Structures are given as structure tokens and as C-alpha cells.
């Protein structure tokens, strides 16, 4: 008997749809199904209650919101546009509770991509901003072995944060910082 374990990641689905939108491709049934899965995840608040389950490679509500903002910034998708006020409110709440400067910058970038005024962050200078980005332990990507397991092992290992490998990349941090600075300058 062949057993196929499917792992879906709402952030990866957003990236696939970004590719489709950016390249003006005709939507397939799989693309439409992906969008419906994203919307269902959002409507059930799983991106907030269970971010590591719905986005096992990224694992944080803030990163799911960032991916949604990237997708929506390419061109409008009516079903997501209707949820935009909710996304902005969630991003602001995430900023309030985050201890990571990089996470706050990423969320503020998402807020600006949604066309809203960014949250004032406590950086007093450009040097303070750069320091905040590099003195962080915020992983953008997770190697998540439990996501390939069957239930209940998947749930148990995920809850224990076992067999998860966090990846950090200074070049990626640079890209997020540069994006943030460009977006801020466009707002002024």
C-alpha cells in the first residue's frame, strides 16, 4: 500500500499564487482550490491559533500575514480584498506583541503593502534600525520534520517543538530591511 503524506503550507500557496499573478497566468483549478484553502484557513483563524500547522515551513502568524500582503500587492483578488481590514488589524496586534525588530519591520511592510499608514516603531535612527534587524533571533524559515508525520505524532512533535530547525539568513534580513526602507520612503 502506498501512503502519501500531504503537507500544505498556506505561505507556500501564497507564493505559488504570487507567481501566477506576477506572470499573468490563467488560473487553474488547483490555483482556485489553493485560494479557497487560504481563505478557509483565515476564516477559521488557524493562521492565528495554529500557525505552525497551517504554515509548517514558516510557522508564525506574522509571516503568513506578510505572504498574504505580498500576494495582494501584485493585483487585487476580491476574496482577499474583503479580508484586508482584518489582516491590517491582525498585523498591528502582532507588532504590539512582538519582541523582534525584524518581525515588526516585516509586519509594517505588510501594512504598507495594504495601503495603510505604518505603525510608529521605536527606532531613533537608521543605525538603531539596522542594529534591531541584526540583533534578533527571528527565523523566517523552518525545517519542520514533524509536518511530514501522521497524526497524532505530527501534533505531539509539533507541540513539543521537536525536530524543527530554524534558518537565519543575513541576506534575507537585508532584503526585508531594504523593502521596509523603500516602502517607508514611498509613504513620505
C-alpha positions in Angstrom: 0.0 0.0 0.0 1.4 3.4 -1.0 0.9 6.0 1.6 1.2 9.6 0.5 1.5 12.3 3.2 0.4 15.6 2.0 1.8 18.7 3.6 0.3 22.1 2.8 1.6 25.4 3.8 -0.6 28.5 3.4 2.5 30.7 2.9 3.8 28.5 0.1 0.4 28.5 -1.5 0.5 32.4 -1.4 4.0 32.2 -3.1 2.6 30.0 -5.8 -0.3 32.3 -6.4 2.2 35.2 -6.4 4.0 33.5 -9.3 0.6 33.0 -11.2 -0.4 36.7 -10.6 3.0 38.2 -11.4 3.2 36.3 -14.7 -0.4 36.9 -15.6 -1.1 33.2 -15.9 -4.5 31.7 -16.4 -5.8 30.4 -13.0 -6.1 26.6 -12.9 -8.5 24.6 -10.7 -5.5 24.0 -8.4 -4.9 27.7 -8.1 -8.6 28.3 -7.2 -8.6 25.5 -4.7 -5.4 26.9 -3.2 -7.1 30.3 -2.8 -10.2 28.6 -1.2 -7.9 26.8 1.3 -6.1 30.0 2.2 -9.5 31.7 2.8 -10.8 28.8 4.8 -7.6 28.9 6.9 -8.1 32.7 7.5 -11.8 32.4 8.3 -11.2 29.7 10.8 -8.4 31.8 12.4 -6.0 28.9 12.0 -3.2 31.3 10.9 -3.5 32.8 14.5 -4.5 29.7 16.5 -2.3 27.2 14.8 0.3 28.9 12.5 2.8 26.1 12.7 0.2 23.6 11.4 -1.1 25.7 8.5 2.3 27.1 7.7 4.8 24.5 8.8 7.8 25.9 6.9 7.3 29.4 8.2 5.3 28.8 11.4 4.3 32.3 12.5 1.2 34.4 12.1 3.3 37.4 11.1 4.9 35.5 8.2 1.6 34.3 7.0 0.3 37.9 7.0 3.4 39.0 5.2 2.9 36.4 2.4 -0.8 37.5 2.1 0.3 41.1 1.7 2.9 40.2 -1.0 0.2 38.3 -2.9 -2.4 41.0 -2.6 0.1 43.7 -3.6 0.6 42.2 -7.0 -3.0 42.6 -8.2 -6.4 42.5 -6.4 -8.1 39.2 -5.5 -11.6 40.1 -4.5 -12.0 37.4 -1.9 -8.8 38.5 -0.1 -9.5 42.2 -0.5 -12.7 41.8 1.6 -10.4 40.5 4.4 -7.9 43.3 4.2 -9.1 45.3 7.3 -8.9 42.1 9.3 -5.3 41.5 8.1 -4.2 45.0 9.0 -5.7 44.8 12.5 -4.0 41.4 13.0 -0.7 42.8 11.8 -1.0 45.7 14.2 -1.7 43.3 17.1 1.2 41.2 16.1 3.5 44.2 16.2 2.3 45.1 19.7 3.2 41.6 21.0 6.4 41.0 19.1 9.8 41.4 20.7 11.6 41.1 17.4 12.6 44.2 15.5 12.8 42.2 12.2 9.3 40.8 12.8 7.9 44.3 13.4 9.6 45.6 10.3 8.2 42.8 8.2 4.7 43.4 9.6 4.9 47.1 9.0 5.9 46.3 5.4 2.8 44.2 5.1 0.7 47.1 6.5 2.1 49.5 3.9 1.6 46.9 1.1 -2.1 47.0 2.1 -2.0 50.8 1.6 -2.3 51.7 5.3 -0.2 54.0 7.5 2.6 52.1 9.2 2.8 51.7 12.9 5.4 54.0 14.5 8.3 51.8 15.5 10.7 52.9 18.3 13.8 53.3 16.1 15.6 56.6 16.8 18.0 56.4 13.9 18.9 54.4 10.9 21.7 52.8 12.9 19.2 51.8 15.5 17.0 50.3 12.8 19.9 48.3 11.3 21.0 47.1 14.8 17.5 45.9 15.5 17.4 43.8 12.4 20.8 42.1 13.0 20.4 41.6 16.8 17.4 39.2 16.5 16.7 35.5 16.6 13.7 35.6 14.3 13.8 32.7 11.8 11.9 33.3 8.6 12.1 29.6 7.5 11.7 26.4 9.5 12.9 22.9 8.6 9.9 21.1 10.1 10.3 17.4 10.2 7.1 16.7 12.2 5.0 18.2 9.4 5.7 15.0 7.4 4.4 12.7 10.2 0.9 11.2 10.6 -1.4 12.3 13.4 -1.0 12.1 16.4 2.8 12.1 16.1 2.6 15.2 14.0 0.7 17.1 16.6 2.7 15.8 19.5 6.1 16.6 18.0 4.9 20.0 16.7 3.6 20.9 20.2 6.9 19.9 21.7 8.8 21.9 19.0 10.8 18.8 18.4 12.8 18.2 15.2 12.4 21.8 14.0 15.4 23.5 12.5 15.4 27.3 12.3 17.2 29.0 9.5 18.6 32.5 9.7 20.0 34.4 6.7 21.6 37.9 6.9 21.0 38.4 3.2 17.3 37.8 3.6 17.3 40.2 6.6 18.9 42.8 4.4 16.2 42.3 1.8 13.4 42.7 4.4 15.1 45.9 5.7 15.6 47.3 2.2 12.0 46.6 1.3 10.9 48.4 4.5 13.0 51.4 3.8 11.8 51.7 0.2 8.1 51.4 1.4 8.6 54.0 4.1 10.1 56.4 1.5 7.2 55.9 -0.8 4.8 56.8 2.0 6.6 60.1 2.6 
